Amino acid sequence: MGYYRRKRRRYRDFKKKKESAAAEICPLCSKPIYKLLTSIVHKETGKKAHFDCIVKELKKVHSLRPEEEICYLGGGSFGIVEAAKDARIKGFVIKRRFQYEEKQK
């Protein structure tokens, strides 16, 4: 079997797998979710949503100054962070932390 035939077969199998994996639809943008591992449960609907859609929604809700950003802090929590003002310190300061997802036991 030739190299190109194997390559085509792998692509075809990947394409079928990708189409079958798109079972859930994001409630915010109405597009299919292909990577379920990077999705987050939406607070209002209880359905899985894209990580980027959740961050966009949080940016609309919380008023941010130009030097602030919203970051995922882990464990289902997000935070408003600001880069450290001191040039010697490379890091950030967490201004506010809020729990978005419920912690799983």
SVG drawing of the C-alpha trace seen along z (x, -y; Angstrom):
<svg xmlns="http://www.w3.org/2000/svg" viewBox="-30 -51 44 53">
<polyline fill="none" stroke="black" stroke-width="0.4" points="0.0,0.0 1.4,-3.4 2.3,-6.3 -0.4,-8.6 -3.2,-6.0 -2.4,-5.5 -2.3,-9.2 -5.7,-9.6 -7.2,-6.8 -5.9,-8.4 -7.4,-11.8 -10.7,-10.1 -10.8,-8.3 -9.9,-11.5 -12.7,-13.4 -15.3,-10.8 -14.2,-10.8 -14.4,-14.6 -17.9,-14.6 -19.2,-12.0 -17.6,-13.7 -19.6,-16.9 -22.6,-15.9 -22.9,-19.1 -23.7,-22.6 -22.4,-25.7 -25.3,-27.7 -23.5,-31.0 -22.4,-30.8 -24.5,-27.9 -21.5,-26.1 -20.5,-22.5 -18.0,-21.7 -15.3,-19.4 -12.9,-19.5 -15.0,-18.5 -11.9,-18.6 -11.5,-22.3 -15.2,-23.1 -16.7,-24.6 -20.2,-24.2 -22.2,-27.4 -23.7,-28.8 -27.2,-29.7 -27.9,-26.8 -25.9,-24.0 -24.7,-22.9 -21.1,-22.7 -19.7,-25.8 -16.5,-26.9 -13.8,-28.2 -13.4,-31.3 -17.2,-32.0 -17.2,-31.9 -14.2,-34.4 -16.0,-36.8 -19.1,-36.6 -17.2,-37.4 -15.5,-40.3 -18.9,-41.8 -20.2,-41.3 -17.1,-42.7 -15.8,-46.1 -12.0,-45.9 -9.4,-48.6 -6.9,-48.5 -4.2,-46.8 -6.5,-44.1 -7.3,-40.7 -9.6,-37.8 -7.7,-34.5 -8.6,-31.0 -7.0,-30.3 -8.0,-26.6 -10.6,-24.6 -13.4,-26.2 -12.5,-29.7 -11.6,-32.8 -9.9,-36.0 -9.2,-39.5 -5.4,-39.8 -3.0,-42.7 0.6,-42.5 3.1,-43.4 4.0,-47.1 7.5,-46.5 9.9,-45.8 12.0,-43.5 9.1,-41.2 7.8,-39.1 4.3,-38.0 0.8,-39.2 -1.4,-40.3 -4.9,-38.7 -7.3,-41.6 -10.5,-39.6 -11.3,-35.9 -14.7,-34.4 -15.9,-30.8 -17.6,-30.0 -18.0,-26.2 -18.9,-24.1 -16.0,-22.2 -16.3,-18.4 -15.6,-16.1"/>
</svg>
